Amino acid sequence: MKIKYFYQQLASHIGVIVIAFLLLSLLFSHYVEQFVYDNKTEELATYGQTILQDIDRDQISSSSILQSYGYVLDARDIQYSLFDEQSSIIYSTGLKTPLIELSEEEWRDIKNGQTVTVKQDFKRFNEAVTFVLLPYVHNNQFIGGILLTSPIKGSREVISQMNTYLLLTTVIALAVALLLSWFLSTFHGKRIQRLREAASLVAQGDYSVRIPSSDFDEIGELASDFNGMVEKLDASMEEIENLENRRRQFMADVSHELRTPLTTIRGITEGLKNDMIPESEKEKGLQLASNETMRLIRLVNENLDYEKIRSNQITLLKQDIQVVELLEIIKDQLEGAANERHNTIVITADPTVQVHADYDRIMQILINITKNSIQFTENGTISLRGYLQDEQTVIEIEDTGIGIDPEDVEKIWSRFYKAIVSRTTNPYGEFGLGLSIVKQLVTMHDGTIDVASEKGQGTKFTICLPK
């Protein structure tokens, strides 16, 4: 059975209030009743002790003293009777019987000099009364006692009036509690309903939904956490969508890039097999097939390297290497490619500057970045620098090429990302994996890499590695 949160809250609030007031009412009623009867018995006992102090054994038959007390007590609706050791009544302002009716226990207690109090008695007297028995002892000898009685109707009227006020207060409190519970239940119910509706929208794929949050209570904090979750989901879905788009582009690029060299190699192979290529062109055809094969190997290795690096399957063998030596090797390897685009490679590094790194991987990092610089620079300069700064070895690769759009600067490290689509036709970085590999390798060296670029003004990569 489904019960709305609103009714659960309302029932719980009212239930708590009702139970609390019932318990308090019972306790308070009992306390008031006890208090009234205790006061009454204490009053009777006080009057009885006063009477006994004013009379002695010789004066017990003196009616003037007894009558004066009778007048006073009668005004307070109190009756008293004196009796002897045989329970025979000597003087009474209320009882018409010759003997005091007492139980064996009461008679034993009073003979032992104890005061007997009964808060409510409904049987032995003409009406329901509260009575007190006090022993009268003279010269350490029990010679009788005094019985004081008072109707309980007065006490009951006080208790009844108190209960009436208590009931009225309870009804008013319940009404206020009902209104307050209704307001709070409605308020919290609406907040929970907003959360429910927002969660439903998120489940349907709407990640733009937000709900009001606060630090007022746990529901407000839950709303804040919900908004944070949705923001992360929104960012994640955007990233997933970007990755999916890049994956599609990657598959298209792979299909295109692999088809072209494979088609070339197959054509050359078929031509050689069927003697369709002139003898003078065979060497050229074989060289073209070799170049295309190397291109395929490079593309496959680039993807394999990325997966190995990403899954931490690469072991670095670090050693101290002269930075100027690394830069000169890079210049020797890439100078031909730079000359094809009319670029000049310039090295600036002190021979004493060293870097602590894995030789193969640091070369892979620097070659990858330098190739990118050559690729996007024409009739310009590629500057390779190395120096020490703050206990770090800093290597800079700066070009005077076309630069990178500001919105693309942070994206260049993403897998499959290409700053321009035309990169697929270039000989380096066909799949946009080069800089992703660079980023991973620098991180594995406990270093950092930053890029600064301005459209049309060139790009500078700065690598910082621990000395």
N, C-alpha and C positions, 0 to 999 in steps of 0.2 A: 504494500500500500504506500502510495506516494503522499508525503506530507510536506507542504511548502515550508521553506525556511522561516517565512514570516510567522506562520502559526506555531512553529517550534519555538521561536524566540518569544512570542507572545505567551504561550503556555508556560514556558520556563520562568519568565519574569513573574507572571501572576502566581504560578505555583509556589515560587520562592517567597513571594510577599505573603500569600495566604498562610503557608506553613509557619513562617516567621511570626506573623501576627497571632495565629492560633496558639503557638507555644508561649509567646509573650503574654497573651490574654489569660491563658490558664495559670501561668506562673504569677502574674500580677493579681488575678482574682484570688488565688490561693493566699498570696501574701497579704492582701487587704483583709480577707476573712480572718486569717490568723492574727493580724494586727488588731482588728476590732475586738475579737474575743479575748485576746491577751490583755488589751486595755481594760475590758470589762471585768475580767477576773482579778486583775491587779487592783482595780478600783474597789471591788467588793472586799478583797483581802485587806486593803488599807482601812476601809471603814470598820471592818470587823476587829482589827487590831486596836483601833482607836477606842471602840466600845469596851473591849476587854480591859484596856488600860485604865478606864475611868470607873470601873466597878470592881469590887473585890467580893470575897465570899460573904461578908456581912451585908453587903449592899445589893446582893443579887436579886432581892425581892423588892428593892426600891423602885417603885413605878415611875417616879418623876424623871429620873435619869433616862430610863428606858423609853418613856413617852417622848421626851425631847429629841432623842435620836430618831425615834420613829417618825416624828414630824419632818425632820430634816431629810431622812432617806426616802420618805414617801414622795417628797417633791421630786426626787430623782428616779421615781418608779422602782425603788428597791425595798424589799421586805426582808425582815430578819426575825429569827426565833432563837431563844435561849433554851437549852436543854441540859438535863443532868446526866450523871454517869449511867443512868438506866435508859437513856434516850427519851425520857419523858419531857414534854415541853413545859418550861417554866413561864416563859413569856413569849408572845408571838404577835407580830403585826400583820401577819398574812395567813398562816396556817391555822386551820380549824380542828385538826386532828390532835389527839392527846400525845401521840408518839411521832418521833422522827423516823421515817423509813430509810434505812441505810443498808447497804450490802455488807456482808461480812468483811470484805476487803476494806471498804471505806471505814467501817467501825474499828477495825484493827489498826488502820493507819492513824486515825485521829486519837486513839488511845495511846499510841506510841508518840504522840506529840507532833504529828505531821499535818500539814495543811492539805486538804483535799479540794481540788478544783474540777468541776465538770462544765465544759463549755456549752454543751447542748443536752438537755434532758427533756424527753417528751412523754414520760410515763407516770412518774411519781407525783407530779403536781398537776394542778388544774389546767395549766398551760405550759407551753415549751419555755424553759427557763435556762439561764446560766446560774449556777450556784457555787458557793464556796463554803467549806466547813473548816472552822478554826477551833483547835482544842483550847479549853480553859483550864490552866494548871495553876494551883495555888499551893505554895510550900512543897513544890515537887510532887504534888498529888493531883491526879486527873479528877476533876469534879464536874466536868461537863464540857459544853462547847457552844458555839454560835453558828447558825446557818443563815447565810445571806443569799437571797435569790433576786434575779432581775429577768424580766421577760426578754426573750431574744428577738422579739419583733422589731425593737428599735435598732438592734444590730443588723438585722436582716434588711431593714429599710436602707441603712447606710451602704451595706454591701450591694443591694439591688441598684441603688442610685449610681454607685461606682461602676457596676457592670453595664448600666445603661450608657454612661459616658464612654466607657471603654468600647462598647459596641458601636456607638456613633463615631468615635475616633477611627475604629477599624474600617467602617464603611467608607469614611472620607479618604482614608489612606489608600484603600483598595481602588477607589475611583481615580485618585491621582496617579497611583501606580499603573492602572489600566491605560490612562491617557499617555503617560510617559513611555510605557512599554509599547503602545501602539506607534508612537512617534519614532522610537528607536528602532523597532522592528521594521517599520516602513523605510526608514532612512538606510539601514544596513541592507535591507532586501533590495532596494534600488541599486545600491553600490555593487552588490553581488550580481544582480541582473546585468549591469553594465559589463562586468567582467565576463559573464557567460556569453553575452552577445559579441563582445570583442574576441573571445576565444573561438567562437563559431566563425567569425569573419576570417581570423587567421587560419583556421582549418580549411577554409575555402580558398586560401591563397592570397588574401588581402593583408599585406604587411605594412600598410600605411596607417592602420588603425592605432589610435592612442586613447588612453582614458585618464581622467584627472587623478592625480596621486597626491599624497600628503604624508607627513610623519605623525599624524594624529593617532593612528592606531595600526593594528596589524593588517587590516584590509587596505589602508592607504599604502603601507609598505609593500603589500602584495601587488597593488596596482603599479607601484614604481618598478618592482621587479618584473612585472608583466611587460611594461613598456620597454625595459632594458632587453628582455628576451626577444621581443618583436623587432627591436632595432638590430639585434645581432642576427636574427633570422633574415631580416631584410638585407643586411649586408652579405650574409652567407649566400642567400639566393641570388643576389646580384653577382657575387663572385662565381657561383656555380654557373650562372648564365653566361658570364664572360668566358669561363673555362670551356663551357660547352661550345660557344661560338668559336673559340680558338681551336678546340679539338676538331670541329668541322673544317675550319680553315686548314688545320694541320693535315687532316686526311686528304683534303683537296690538293694541298701542296705536295704531300707524299705521292699521291697518284700521278700528279703532273711531273714531279721531279724524277720519280723512278721510271715512269713510262718513257721519258725522253732518252735517257742513256741506254735503257734496255732496248728500245727500238733501234737506236743507233748501232749498239753492239750486235743485235740480231741481224740488221741489214748488212753490216760488214761481214759477219760470219757466213751468211747465206751467199754473199757476193764472192767471198774467197772459196767457198765450197763448190760453187757452180762456175768458177772461173769467169765471173761476170765483171771483175775488177781488173783493169789493165795492169801489167807488171809494174809499170812506172808509178801507179797509184797505190799499190799494195802496202808499201811501207807507211805511206801517209794514213791509209785506212787502219793499219795495225796500231799506229800511234794514237789515232782518234779513239779506237776501242780501248786502248790502255788508259787514256785520260778519263774516259767515261767510267771505266771500271774503278779507277781510283776515286772518282767522284762518288760512286755508289758506296764504296768502303767508308769514305769520309762521312757521308750522311748516316750510315748505320752506326758507325762508331760514336758519332755525336750523340745519338739517342741512347746508346748503351752506356756511355760515360755519365750521362745525366742520371739514369736510373741507378747506377752503382753509387754515385756520389750521394744521391738523395736517400738511399737505403744504408748509408754508412758502410759500404763494402770496400771503401778505399782506405788503404793504410799509408800514412805519410811517413817518409823517411827524411826527417829534417836534418839540414846541415848548414853551415855558414858558407854563403856564396857571395862573391863580389857582384854588386849591382851593375857596375859598368860592364862587366863581362857578359851578364845577361842581356843588357841592352844592345851591346855590339853584336851578339849572336842574332838577336831579333832583327836588327838592321840588316845583317847579311842575308837572312832568310827572306825578308819581305821587301828588300830594296827593289827587286825586279818588279814586283806588283806595284810598288809606289811609283816607279819610273813610268809604268804604263799609263798612270793617271797624272803624270807630270808633277808628282809630289816629292818633297825632300824630307828625309828623316834626319833629325838633329838630336844628338845625345849630349846631355849635361849631367855629369855625375863625378864625384870625387872617388878616386881609386880605393880609398880607405873605407868607403861605405859598404857594409855587408848586410845581407838579409838572411834570417834563419828560417829556411823553408825547404820543402820537398822540391828538388830540382825540376823533375818532370812536370809537376803540377804548377809551379810558379811560371815555368815557360809556357804552359798551356794558358794560364791566365793572361800573361802579357801578350802572347801572340794573338789570342782571341780579341783583346781590346784593340790592339794595333791594327789588326785586319779591319775591324769596324771603322777605325779612324781613316784608314786608307780608302775604304769603300765609299765613305760619305764625304771625301775631300777630293778636290780636283784643282790642280795648279796651286797647291798650298804647301803647308809645312806640318809635319808630324814631329812634335817635340817629346823626347823621352828623357825624364829627369829622375835622379835618385839622390836623397839626402837624409840626414838624421834630424829628428825633431822630438823632443820630450821622450827620450828613451824608446823611440819608435823609428823604424825604417819606413820612409815615405817614398813611394814611386808614383810619378805623375805621367800620364799620357795625354797630351793635349794636341788638338788639331785645329785647323782654320777652315773646317768644312761647313756644311749647311746647317749644323746644329740640330737640336731636337725641340719639338713643340713643348711648351711648359706642361700641358696636360699629359704628355707622354713620358715625362722624365721618370716618374715613379713606376711606370708600367713596364719599363724596359727590362726589369729583372724577372718578369713573369714568363713562365714557360709558354712557348708557342707565340709569344708576342713579337710582332714586327712593326717597326715605326712606320714603314711604308710598304705597301703591297709589292712594289717593284723589287723588293729585296729577294723575292723568290727567283729572280733571274740572275742574281749576282753569284759569284763563285764562292762566297763565304757566308756562313750563317743562314743557310737556306730556310731552316725551320724555326728560326728565332730561339734556338736553344743555347747559343753561345754565351750570352750574358747571364742566363740562368745558371749555367755551369760555373761561370766565373764567380757569381755571388756565393754559390755553395762552397767552392774551393777556398775562397777568402775566409769564409766563416769557419771552415775546418782548420784554418791556420790561426784561429783566434784573432783575426784581423777585421778591419772594416773597409768598405769601399763606398765612395761617394761620387756623384756626378754633378757637374755644373755645366749648364749649357744655355745658350741664347740663340734664338733662331737667326740663322744667317751669319753668326759670329763664331761658330765653332763649339767644340765640346771638350771638357777636361775631366778625366777620370783620376781620382786620387785614392791610392791604396795605402793603408797604414797597417804594418805588421809589427808585432812585438820584437824588440831588438834581441 
